[in-house]
């Protein structure tokens, strides 16, 4: 779920919108010129009443047709100039603001890729989608219109009021009468509208989440006949959003009614008082016409205050929601994590340069499985070198959202996978196997303890380097809307091509791709749902091995395969495992036999380590797990 929503008392709309300045700064000159052009255009319209005054008191009063035609020409030229200036303003802002929106969207996407898995576990995808689409559209609209016209209208109103006061100060005071109630109404409206606008935008995110989940889970919905219940849930969210939008409409209607009615009453009062003055000879007819024309010209700048404030509040809320995600990087990821994080494809590691170099033979570095301890101070013996391979030392992990008094998922895990060795990780459902494997590429951060790769603490390594060393394959394979080849080569460094792809497909026994309509160029569709579960799993395995990784982490990669395909994959996988250090989550004896040794994880701890046959003889829990009575995850 998103963070707690801020109220209007906790944040200022102006301070919130000022956070957009780094994005606006590169285009500030063009936006400033556009604002100046708009001010000139708006003030040009205020010259028209002065021309009318000249016409009424001059050519019209003198019955001079030539002067009337000249005045009409002046009015036409002023109208054309005003239209051209407003057109120029729109042209000036269109291109830079589209660039601002694109830049903000790209930055948000990049940050989403760099944020840790724990962040994505807490946030609904629809909330993130709405921030990347609807909220950014609102921000572009704000920068294009309200930001400029709040200034333009304020200047226009000020100039117009000065012109009216110059015409007749008594009529000017009549027009200014509604100022205080209008300003008071705007302040009340701003405070109340902000909360409703935030609620509506969050509800849009909830609605987007439901739509996305329904589309991705359409097979489940249809398979269980739950389309009616899903439709009811969707309609309920739509009704809730509709109610919120109606609240917004009622608030807009209220402020619009006040802003429109009071100035109209003032104009009527000014017309009455001005007519009396004209009748008594204290005011010329042209002055009254100019005064009323100026007042009418100010109707739009005054009436637009309501929806300009509403759009500004929605933009402030959109800015707040946008930076909730941007700020989460600093909150959820440490500086060492963020420093080396990669961009959009960070979760697909590139191979280590020279990864195919000669490696120690299996069994090299046969250190005990207890944690390595440095020599005590003053000990004449030399410090023992850090062991190669993957080492877990006193590893403890608790999910960030877990209750403080709940037991940790992993507690004091000590395990050493020697360089060039394959270790199978076995345990009952919920024992923490998947969590342990996710710690190696730092998809989650350790609570305490440390993990080393060839003696280097993973928390001291930039993530880009770490994920070039470690390649992963998950039990639930994820494919993207791209070709088969592009999906597999995500696991390789840039420049990898046909031979690497062919080798990886052969290891994963994914020869089925050659029978697809365009072979490896075939688009697999969203999440690869056009393929079977076993086919997706084989492509995910191919992606994991294509880069010849130094360290390989496989989370039950063969669970969706039939017995014969599994045997073929295992035979090909043995050659890959001979050249890497691997941690393999296994549930079936056939997968366990791929490994040199087995670690039993029970209750968040490693309780036994040995070969498959040793543990079968000496450990009752392991024998029970391998007996076939509990192969479920």
C-alpha positions as CSV (number, residue, x, y, z in Angstrom):
1,X,0.0,0.0,0.0
2,X,1.1,3.6,-0.6
3,X,2.4,5.7,2.3
4,X,-0.1,7.5,4.5
5,X,-1.8,10.3,2.6
6,X,-0.8,13.9,3.6
7,X,-3.5,16.3,4.5
8,X,-3.6,20.0,3.5
9,X,-2.5,20.9,6.9
10,X,0.7,18.9,6.6
11,X,1.8,20.3,3.2
12,X,1.7,23.5,1.3
13,X,0.6,23.3,-2.4
14,X,3.2,26.0,-3.3
15,X,6.0,24.1,-1.5
16,X,5.0,20.9,-3.1
17,X,4.8,22.4,-6.6
18,X,8.2,24.0,-6.2
19,X,9.7,20.5,-6.3
20,X,9.0,20.5,-10.0
21,X,11.7,23.3,-10.4
22,X,14.6,21.0,-11.4
23,X,12.5,19.7,-14.3
24,X,11.2,23.2,-15.3
25,X,14.6,24.9,-15.0
26,X,15.9,23.8,-18.4
27,X,12.9,25.3,-20.1
28,X,12.4,28.3,-17.8
29,X,13.4,30.9,-20.5
30,X,10.9,29.6,-23.0
31,X,8.1,29.4,-20.3
32,X,8.9,32.9,-19.1
33,X,8.7,34.3,-22.6
34,X,5.4,32.5,-23.1
35,X,4.1,34.0,-19.9
36,X,5.2,37.5,-21.0
37,X,3.5,37.0,-24.4
38,X,0.3,35.9,-22.7
39,X,0.4,38.9,-20.4
40,X,0.8,41.2,-23.4
41,X,-2.0,39.4,-25.2
42,X,-4.3,39.7,-22.3
43,X,-3.5,43.4,-21.7
44,X,-4.1,44.0,-25.4
45,X,-7.7,43.0,-24.8
46,X,-7.9,45.8,-22.2
47,X,-7.1,48.4,-24.8
48,X,-10.3,47.6,-26.6
49,X,-12.5,49.4,-24.0
50,X,-10.3,52.5,-24.3
51,X,-10.9,52.5,-28.1
52,X,-14.6,52.2,-27.5
53,X,-14.5,55.2,-25.2
54,X,-12.8,57.2,-27.9
55,X,-15.3,56.1,-30.5
56,X,-18.4,56.9,-28.3
57,X,-17.2,60.3,-27.0
58,X,-15.6,61.2,-30.4
59,X,-16.9,59.9,-33.8
60,X,-20.2,58.5,-32.5
61,X,-21.0,61.7,-30.6
62,X,-19.9,63.9,-33.6
63,X,-21.6,61.6,-36.1
64,X,-18.4,61.0,-38.0
65,X,-18.6,57.8,-40.1
66,X,-15.0,58.0,-41.0
67,X,-13.9,58.0,-37.4
68,X,-16.2,55.0,-36.7
69,X,-14.7,53.0,-39.5
70,X,-11.2,53.9,-38.2
71,X,-12.2,52.8,-34.7
72,X,-13.5,49.5,-36.1
73,X,-10.2,49.0,-37.9
74,X,-8.4,49.5,-34.6
75,X,-10.6,47.0,-32.9
76,X,-10.0,44.4,-35.6
77,X,-6.3,44.9,-35.5
78,X,-6.3,44.5,-31.7
79,X,-8.4,41.3,-31.9
80,X,-6.0,39.8,-34.5
81,X,-3.0,40.8,-32.4
82,X,-4.5,39.2,-29.3
83,X,-5.3,36.0,-31.2
84,X,-1.8,35.8,-32.7
85,X,-0.1,36.4,-29.3
86,X,-2.1,33.6,-27.6
87,X,-1.3,31.3,-30.5
88,X,2.4,32.1,-30.1
89,X,2.2,31.3,-26.4
90,X,0.8,27.9,-27.1
91,X,3.5,27.2,-29.6
92,X,6.2,28.3,-27.1
93,X,5.0,25.9,-24.4
94,X,4.0,22.8,-26.3
95,X,7.4,21.3,-27.2
96,X,9.3,22.1,-23.9
97,X,6.5,20.8,-21.7
98,X,6.2,17.6,-23.6
99,X,10.0,17.2,-23.0
100,X,9.5,17.9,-19.3
101,X,6.7,15.3,-19.1
102,X,8.9,12.7,-21.0
103,X,11.8,13.4,-18.7
104,X,9.8,13.0,-15.6
105,X,8.3,9.8,-16.9
106,X,11.7,8.4,-17.8
107,X,13.1,9.3,-14.4
108,X,10.2,7.7,-12.6
109,X,10.6,4.5,-14.6
110,X,14.4,4.4,-13.9
111,X,13.7,4.9,-10.2
112,X,11.2,2.1,-10.2
113,X,13.8,-0.2,-11.7
114,X,16.3,0.8,-9.0
115,X,14.0,0.4,-6.0
116,X,14.4,-2.8,-4.0
117,X,11.9,-5.7,-4.2
118,X,10.6,-4.8,-0.8
119,X,9.2,-1.5,-2.2
120,X,7.3,-3.3,-5.0
121,X,6.0,-5.8,-2.5
122,X,4.3,-3.0,-0.6
123,X,2.9,-1.0,-3.5
124,X,0.1,-2.0,-5.8
125,X,1.1,-1.8,-9.5
126,X,-1.9,0.2,-10.4
127,X,-0.9,3.0,-8.0
128,X,2.5,3.1,-9.8
129,X,0.9,3.1,-13.2
130,X,-1.4,5.9,-12.3
131,X,1.5,8.0,-11.2
132,X,3.4,7.4,-14.4
133,X,0.4,8.2,-16.6
134,X,-2.5,10.2,-15.1
135,X,-0.5,12.2,-12.6
136,X,2.2,13.2,-15.1
137,X,-0.6,14.3,-17.6
138,X,-2.0,16.5,-14.8
139,X,1.4,18.0,-14.2
140,X,1.9,18.8,-17.9
141,X,-1.5,20.4,-18.0
142,X,-0.7,22.5,-15.0
143,X,2.6,23.7,-16.4
144,X,0.9,24.5,-19.7
145,X,-2.1,26.4,-18.4
146,X,-2.8,27.1,-14.7
147,X,0.9,28.0,-13.9
148,X,0.9,30.6,-16.6
149,X,-2.6,31.9,-16.3
150,X,-2.6,32.3,-12.6
151,X,0.1,34.9,-13.2
152,X,-1.5,36.2,-16.4
153,X,-4.9,36.6,-14.9
154,X,-3.5,38.3,-11.8
155,X,-1.7,40.9,-13.9
156,X,-4.7,41.3,-16.1
157,X,-7.0,41.9,-13.1
158,X,-4.6,44.4,-11.6
159,X,-4.2,46.3,-14.8
160,X,-7.9,46.2,-15.4
161,X,-8.7,47.5,-11.9
162,X,-6.2,50.4,-12.4
163,X,-7.9,51.3,-15.7
164,X,-11.3,51.3,-14.0
165,X,-10.2,53.4,-11.1
166,X,-8.6,55.8,-13.5
167,X,-12.0,56.1,-15.4
168,X,-14.0,56.7,-12.2
169,X,-12.8,55.8,-8.7
170,X,-16.3,55.6,-7.2
171,X,-17.4,52.9,-9.8
172,X,-14.1,51.2,-9.2
173,X,-14.8,50.9,-5.5
174,X,-18.2,49.3,-6.4
175,X,-16.5,46.7,-8.6
176,X,-14.0,45.9,-5.8
177,X,-16.7,45.3,-3.3
178,X,-16.9,41.4,-3.7
179,X,-13.1,41.1,-3.4
180,X,-13.0,40.0,0.3
181,X,-15.8,37.3,0.1
182,X,-14.3,35.9,-3.2
183,X,-10.8,35.6,-1.6
184,X,-12.3,34.0,1.5
185,X,-14.2,31.5,-0.6
186,X,-11.0,30.6,-2.5
187,X,-9.1,30.0,0.7
188,X,-11.8,27.7,2.1
189,X,-12.1,25.9,-1.3
190,X,-8.4,25.3,-1.6
191,X,-8.1,23.6,1.8
192,X,-11.1,21.3,1.2
193,X,-10.5,20.5,-2.4
194,X,-7.0,19.3,-1.8
195,X,-8.1,16.3,0.3
196,X,-10.8,15.3,-2.2
197,X,-8.4,15.6,-5.1
198,X,-5.9,13.3,-3.4
199,X,-8.6,10.8,-2.6
200,X,-9.8,10.8,-6.2
201,X,-6.3,10.2,-7.6
202,X,-5.6,7.4,-5.2
203,X,-8.9,5.8,-6.1
204,X,-7.9,6.0,-9.8
205,X,-4.8,4.0,-8.8
206,X,-6.9,1.4,-7.0
207,X,-9.1,1.1,-10.1
208,X,-6.1,0.7,-12.4
209,X,-4.8,-2.1,-10.1
210,X,-8.1,-4.0,-10.4
211,X,-8.1,-3.6,-14.2
212,X,-4.5,-4.8,-14.5
213,X,-5.0,-7.8,-12.2
214,X,-8.2,-8.8,-14.0
215,X,-6.5,-8.7,-17.4
216,X,-3.4,-10.6,-16.2
217,X,-5.5,-13.1,-14.2
218,X,-8.2,-13.6,-16.9
219,X,-7.5,-17.3,-17.0
220,X,-8.2,-17.7,-13.3
221,X,-11.3,-15.5,-13.4
222,X,-12.7,-17.5,-16.3
223,X,-11.5,-20.9,-15.0
224,X,-13.4,-20.4,-11.7
225,X,-16.3,-18.5,-13.2
226,X,-15.6,-15.4,-11.1
227,X,-16.3,-12.8,-13.8
228,X,-19.5,-11.6,-12.1
229,X,-17.9,-11.1,-8.7
230,X,-14.9,-9.3,-10.3
231,X,-17.4,-7.1,-12.2
232,X,-19.2,-6.3,-9.0
233,X,-16.0,-5.4,-7.3
234,X,-15.1,-3.2,-10.2
235,X,-18.5,-1.5,-10.2
236,X,-18.1,-0.8,-6.5
237,X,-14.8,0.9,-7.1
238,X,-16.3,2.9,-10.0
239,X,-19.2,4.0,-7.8
240,X,-16.8,5.1,-5.1
241,X,-14.7,7.1,-7.6
242,X,-17.9,8.5,-9.1
243,X,-19.0,9.7,-5.7
244,X,-15.6,11.4,-5.1
245,X,-15.7,13.1,-8.5
246,X,-19.2,14.3,-7.7
247,X,-17.9,15.8,-4.5
248,X,-15.3,17.6,-6.5
249,X,-18.0,18.8,-8.9
250,X,-20.1,20.1,-6.1
251,X,-17.2,22.0,-4.6
252,X,-16.4,23.5,-8.0
253,X,-20.0,24.5,-8.5
254,X,-20.0,26.2,-5.1
255,X,-16.9,28.3,-5.8
256,X,-17.9,29.0,-9.4
257,X,-21.3,30.2,-8.2
258,X,-19.7,32.6,-5.7
259,X,-17.0,33.8,-8.1
260,X,-19.5,34.4,-11.0
261,X,-22.5,35.8,-9.0
262,X,-20.7,38.4,-6.8
263,X,-18.8,40.1,-9.7
264,X,-22.0,40.1,-11.8
265,X,-23.9,41.8,-9.0
266,X,-21.1,44.4,-8.7
267,X,-21.2,45.0,-12.5
268,X,-25.0,45.6,-12.2
269,X,-24.5,48.0,-9.3
270,X,-21.8,49.8,-11.3
271,X,-24.1,50.0,-14.3
272,X,-26.9,51.5,-12.2
273,X,-24.6,54.1,-10.5
274,X,-22.8,54.9,-13.7
275,X,-26.2,55.5,-15.5
276,X,-27.2,57.9,-12.8
277,X,-23.9,59.8,-13.1
278,X,-24.3,60.0,-16.9
279,X,-27.9,61.3,-16.5
280,X,-26.7,64.0,-14.1
281,X,-23.8,64.9,-16.5
282,X,-21.1,63.9,-14.0
283,X,-19.8,61.1,-16.3
284,X,-19.5,60.8,-20.1
285,X,-21.2,58.0,-21.9
286,X,-17.9,56.9,-23.4
287,X,-16.4,56.6,-20.0
288,X,-19.2,54.4,-18.8
289,X,-19.0,52.2,-21.9
290,X,-15.2,51.9,-21.4
291,X,-15.6,51.1,-17.7
292,X,-18.3,48.4,-18.2
293,X,-16.3,46.9,-21.1
294,X,-13.2,46.7,-18.9
295,X,-15.3,45.0,-16.2
296,X,-16.7,42.5,-18.7
297,X,-13.3,41.8,-20.0
298,X,-12.2,40.9,-16.5
299,X,-15.0,38.4,-16.1
300,X,-13.0,35.5,-17.6
301,X,-9.8,36.2,-15.5
302,X,-12.0,36.3,-12.3
303,X,-14.3,33.4,-13.2
304,X,-11.3,31.2,-14.1
305,X,-9.8,31.5,-10.6
306,X,-12.0,28.6,-9.4
307,X,-10.9,25.9,-11.9
308,X,-7.3,27.2,-12.0
309,X,-7.1,26.7,-8.3
310,X,-8.7,23.3,-8.7
311,X,-6.2,22.3,-11.3
312,X,-3.4,23.6,-9.2
313,X,-4.5,21.5,-6.2
314,X,-4.7,18.4,-8.4
315,X,-1.2,19.2,-9.8
316,X,0.1,19.6,-6.2
317,X,-1.5,16.2,-5.3
318,X,0.0,14.7,-8.5
319,X,3.4,16.1,-7.5
320,X,3.1,14.7,-4.0
321,X,2.2,11.3,-5.4
322,X,5.1,11.4,-7.9
323,X,7.7,12.3,-5.3
324,X,6.4,9.6,-2.9
325,X,7.9,7.1,-5.3
326,X,11.0,9.2,-6.1
327,X,11.8,9.7,-2.4
328,X,11.3,6.0,-1.7
329,X,14.8,5.4,-3.2
330,X,16.4,7.2,-0.4
331,X,14.1,5.7,2.2
332,X,14.2,2.0,1.1
333,X,17.7,1.7,-0.4
334,X,21.0,2.4,1.2
335,X,23.6,4.6,-0.4
336,X,25.7,1.6,-1.4
337,X,22.7,0.0,-2.9
338,X,21.7,3.0,-4.9
339,X,25.2,3.8,-6.1
340,X,25.7,0.8,-8.3
341,X,22.1,0.2,-9.3
342,X,21.4,-0.3,-13.0
343,X,18.7,1.0,-15.2
344,X,15.6,-0.7,-16.7
345,X,17.3,-4.1,-17.2
346,X,19.1,-4.2,-13.9
347,X,17.5,-7.5,-12.9
348,X,19.1,-9.3,-15.8
349,X,22.8,-9.7,-15.0
350,X,25.5,-9.5,-17.6
351,X,28.2,-12.2,-17.6
352,X,31.4,-11.6,-15.7
353,X,34.3,-10.6,-18.0
354,X,36.5,-13.7,-18.3
355,X,33.9,-15.8,-16.6
356,X,35.0,-18.8,-18.7
357,X,38.5,-18.6,-17.3
358,X,40.0,-21.6,-15.5
359,X,38.2,-22.2,-12.2
360,X,39.3,-24.2,-9.1
361,X,38.4,-27.9,-9.3
362,X,35.4,-29.1,-7.4
363,X,36.1,-29.3,-3.7
364,X,38.8,-26.7,-3.8
365,X,38.8,-24.4,-0.8
366,X,37.3,-27.1,1.4
367,X,36.8,-24.9,4.4
368,X,34.5,-26.0,7.2
369,X,30.9,-24.9,7.1
370,X,31.1,-22.9,10.3
371,X,31.7,-19.2,9.9
372,X,35.2,-18.0,9.2
373,X,36.8,-16.1,12.1
374,X,39.8,-13.9,11.8
375,X,42.8,-14.5,14.0
376,X,42.8,-12.7,17.3
377,X,44.8,-9.6,17.8
378,X,48.5,-10.4,18.6
379,X,48.0,-14.0,17.3
380,X,51.4,-14.8,15.6
381,X,49.6,-17.0,13.0
382,X,48.8,-15.3,9.7
383,X,45.2,-14.4,9.0
384,X,43.4,-17.1,7.0
385,X,42.3,-16.0,3.5
386,X,38.6,-15.5,2.9
387,X,37.1,-18.7,1.5
388,X,36.1,-18.7,-2.2
389,X,32.6,-19.5,-3.3
390,X,29.3,-18.3,-1.7
391,X,29.4,-18.0,2.1
392,X,26.5,-17.1,4.5
393,X,27.7,-16.0,7.9
394,X,25.2,-15.6,10.7
395,X,22.6,-14.4,8.2
396,X,19.4,-13.2,9.7
397,X,16.5,-11.8,7.7
398,X,13.1,-10.4,8.7
399,X,10.7,-8.9,6.1
400,X,10.3,-5.1,6.6
401,X,6.5,-5.3,7.1
402,X,6.7,-8.3,9.6
403,X,5.5,-7.7,13.1
404,X,8.4,-6.8,15.5
405,X,7.7,-9.7,17.8
406,X,7.4,-12.3,15.0
407,X,10.2,-14.8,14.4
408,X,12.6,-13.9,11.6
409,X,12.3,-15.7,8.3
410,X,15.9,-16.7,8.4
411,X,17.8,-16.9,11.7
412,X,21.6,-17.4,12.1
413,X,22.1,-19.1,8.7
414,X,25.7,-20.4,8.3
415,X,26.5,-22.1,5.0
416,X,29.5,-22.3,2.7
417,X,29.2,-23.3,-1.0
418,X,32.7,-23.9,-2.2
419,X,34.0,-22.5,-5.4
420,X,32.9,-24.6,-8.4
421,X,30.5,-26.6,-6.2
422,X,26.7,-27.0,-6.6
423,X,24.7,-27.0,-3.4
424,X,21.0,-28.1,-3.3
425,X,18.8,-26.3,-0.8
426,X,16.0,-28.5,0.5
427,X,13.3,-27.7,3.0
428,X,9.6,-27.8,3.8
429,X,7.1,-25.2,2.6
430,X,7.8,-21.9,4.3
431,X,11.2,-22.8,5.5
432,X,12.8,-19.8,3.8
433,X,14.4,-21.3,0.7
434,X,13.3,-18.7,-1.8
435,X,14.1,-15.9,0.6
436,X,17.6,-17.2,1.1
437,X,18.2,-17.3,-2.7
438,X,16.9,-13.8,-3.1
439,X,19.5,-12.5,-0.7
440,X,22.4,-13.4,-2.9
441,X,21.6,-10.9,-5.7
442,X,20.3,-8.5,-3.1
443,X,16.7,-8.6,-4.1
444,X,16.2,-8.2,-0.4
445,X,18.6,-6.7,2.1
446,X,20.0,-8.7,5.0
447,X,18.8,-7.8,8.5
448,X,22.1,-8.9,10.0
449,X,25.1,-11.1,9.2
450,X,26.8,-11.1,5.8
451,X,27.1,-12.9,2.5
452,X,30.4,-13.1,0.6
453,X,31.2,-14.1,-2.9
454,X,34.8,-15.2,-3.2
455,X,35.5,-13.4,0.1
456,X,33.9,-10.1,-0.9
457,X,30.9,-8.8,1.1
458,X,28.0,-8.3,-1.3
459,X,26.9,-5.2,0.5
460,X,30.2,-3.5,-0.3
461,X,29.8,-4.3,-4.0
462,X,27.9,-2.1,-6.5
463,X,24.8,-3.9,-7.6
464,X,25.8,-3.7,-11.2
465,X,28.9,-5.6,-10.4
466,X,27.1,-8.1,-8.1
467,X,24.5,-8.9,-10.7
468,X,27.1,-9.4,-13.4
469,X,28.5,-12.1,-11.1
470,X,25.2,-13.7,-10.1
471,X,22.5,-15.1,-12.5
472,X,19.1,-16.2,-11.2
473,X,16.2,-18.3,-12.4
474,X,12.9,-18.2,-10.5
475,X,10.3,-20.9,-10.1
476,X,7.7,-18.5,-11.5
477,X,9.3,-17.4,-14.8
478,X,8.6,-13.9,-16.1
479,X,8.8,-13.2,-19.8
480,X,8.3,-9.8,-21.5
481,X,6.4,-8.7,-24.5
482,X,9.4,-9.2,-26.8
483,X,10.8,-12.0,-29.0
484,X,12.1,-15.3,-27.6
485,X,15.7,-14.3,-28.4
486,X,15.4,-10.9,-26.7
487,X,14.0,-12.5,-23.6
488,X,16.8,-15.0,-23.4
489,X,19.6,-12.6,-24.2
490,X,18.5,-10.3,-21.4
491,X,20.7,-12.5,-19.3
492,X,23.8,-11.9,-21.4
493,X,26.1,-8.9,-21.8
494,X,25.6,-6.5,-24.7
495,X,26.9,-8.0,-27.9
496,X,25.9,-11.6,-27.2
497,X,24.4,-13.2,-30.3
498,X,23.4,-16.3,-32.1
499,X,25.9,-18.8,-30.7
500,X,25.2,-17.8,-27.1
501,X,21.5,-18.0,-27.7
502,X,21.7,-21.4,-29.3
503,X,23.9,-22.8,-26.5
504,X,21.5,-21.5,-23.8
505,X,18.4,-22.9,-25.6
506,X,20.2,-26.3,-25.9
507,X,21.0,-26.4,-22.2
508,X,17.4,-25.6,-21.4
509,X,16.1,-28.1,-23.9
510,X,14.1,-25.3,-25.5
511,X,14.2,-26.6,-29.0
512,X,10.5,-25.9,-29.3
513,X,11.3,-22.3,-30.2
514,X,12.5,-23.4,-33.6
515,X,8.9,-24.6,-34.4
516,X,7.4,-21.3,-33.6
517,X,6.2,-19.2,-36.5
518,X,9.3,-16.9,-36.6
519,X,11.6,-19.1,-34.5
520,X,13.6,-17.1,-32.0
521,X,12.1,-13.9,-33.4
522,X,8.6,-14.9,-32.4
523,X,6.9,-12.5,-30.0
524,X,5.9,-14.3,-26.9
525,X,3.2,-11.9,-25.8
526,X,2.6,-10.3,-22.4
527,X,4.2,-12.3,-19.6
528,X,4.7,-15.1,-22.2
529,X,1.2,-16.4,-21.6
530,X,1.1,-17.7,-25.2
531,X,3.5,-20.4,-24.1
532,X,3.0,-23.2,-21.6
533,X,4.3,-23.1,-18.1
534,X,7.1,-25.6,-18.9
535,X,8.1,-23.6,-22.0
536,X,8.3,-20.4,-20.0
537,X,10.4,-22.1,-17.4
538,X,12.8,-23.4,-19.9
539,X,13.3,-20.0,-21.5
540,X,13.9,-18.5,-18.0
541,X,16.5,-21.2,-17.4
542,X,18.1,-20.4,-20.7
543,X,18.2,-16.7,-19.7
544,X,20.0,-17.6,-16.5
545,X,22.7,-19.6,-18.2
546,X,23.2,-17.7,-21.4
547,X,25.8,-15.3,-19.9
548,X,28.0,-18.1,-18.4
549,X,27.7,-16.6,-14.9
550,X,30.3,-17.0,-12.2
551,X,27.5,-17.8,-9.6
552,X,24.2,-19.3,-10.5
553,X,21.1,-19.3,-8.3
554,X,18.2,-21.5,-9.4
555,X,14.9,-21.5,-7.5
556,X,13.3,-24.9,-8.4
557,X,13.8,-24.2,-12.1
558,X,12.4,-27.6,-13.3
559,X,9.2,-27.8,-11.4
560,X,6.9,-27.3,-14.4
561,X,8.7,-29.9,-16.6
562,X,7.6,-33.4,-17.4
563,X,9.8,-36.3,-16.3
564,X,11.5,-36.9,-19.7
565,X,12.1,-33.2,-20.4
566,X,13.4,-32.8,-16.8
567,X,15.9,-35.6,-17.4
568,X,17.1,-34.1,-20.6
569,X,17.5,-30.6,-19.0
570,X,19.4,-32.1,-16.1
571,X,21.8,-33.9,-18.4
572,X,22.6,-30.6,-20.2
573,X,22.7,-28.6,-17.0
574,X,25.4,-30.8,-15.5
575,X,27.9,-29.3,-18.0
576,X,26.9,-25.8,-17.0
577,X,27.2,-26.6,-13.3
578,X,30.7,-27.9,-13.8
579,X,31.9,-24.4,-14.6
580,X,30.0,-22.4,-12.0
581,X,29.2,-22.1,-8.3
582,X,25.5,-22.8,-7.9
583,X,22.8,-22.8,-5.3
584,X,19.8,-24.8,-6.4
585,X,16.4,-24.9,-4.6
586,X,15.2,-28.5,-5.1
587,X,12.1,-30.4,-4.2
588,X,12.6,-33.6,-6.1
589,X,15.4,-36.2,-5.7
590,X,16.2,-35.9,-9.4
591,X,17.0,-32.2,-9.0
592,X,18.9,-32.8,-5.8
593,X,21.2,-35.3,-7.6
594,X,22.5,-32.5,-9.8
595,X,24.3,-31.0,-6.7
596,X,27.5,-32.1,-5.0
597,X,26.1,-31.5,-1.6
598,X,22.7,-30.7,0.0
599,X,21.8,-28.2,2.8
600,X,18.6,-28.8,4.8
601,X,16.8,-25.6,5.7
602,X,14.3,-26.0,8.6
603,X,12.6,-23.2,10.6
604,X,14.9,-20.6,9.0
605,X,18.1,-22.4,9.9
606,X,20.5,-24.7,8.1
607,X,20.2,-27.9,10.2
608,X,22.2,-30.3,8.2
609,X,24.7,-30.4,5.3
610,X,25.9,-33.4,3.4
611,X,25.5,-35.5,0.3
612,X,22.1,-36.7,-0.7
613,X,22.8,-40.3,0.4
614,X,24.4,-39.2,3.7
615,X,21.3,-37.2,4.6
616,X,19.0,-39.9,3.6
617,X,20.7,-42.2,6.1
618,X,21.2,-39.7,8.9
619,X,18.4,-37.2,8.9
620,X,14.8,-38.2,9.3
621,X,13.4,-34.9,8.2
622,X,15.3,-34.9,5.0
623,X,14.4,-38.5,4.3
624,X,10.7,-37.6,4.8
625,X,11.0,-34.7,2.4
626,X,12.6,-36.9,-0.3
627,X,10.1,-39.7,0.3
628,X,7.6,-38.1,-2.0
629,X,5.1,-37.3,0.7
630,X,5.9,-33.6,0.7
631,X,7.0,-32.3,-2.7
632,X,4.8,-29.2,-2.6
633,X,6.3,-25.8,-2.2
